[in-house]
Amino acid sequence: MFAAACAALFVAMLLILIRSFMGPTLYDRVLAVNAFGTLTVLLIGTMGFLTGRPDFLDIALLYALINFIGTIAALKFFRYRSLGKAAPKGAARQEDA
């Protein structure tokens, strides 16, 4: 059962990779990368059960957290073109006023 689940996850990951290269917009590509990361978490979990190593679940949870933070950071970067708190050009800072 777990071997069939791993095979299905591989097929889904292949389809998502195709979608990420063919996505018409940037947000389609970001969504595909996020879905690929989610499927990777599922694959790590099922491989852990398949091989009898439950410590893979800790790795899967860590990867899920990194995937979530990476997706939020990528979307923020694509929207604001910066990851920091830069003031808009021409706007006076509160300390200068």
Secondary structure, 3 states (H helix, E strand, C coil): CHHHHHHHHHHHHHHHHHHHHHCCCHHHHHHHHHHHHHHHHHHHHHHHHHHCCCCHHHHHHHHHHHHHHHHHHHHHHHHHCCCCCCCCCCCCCCCCC
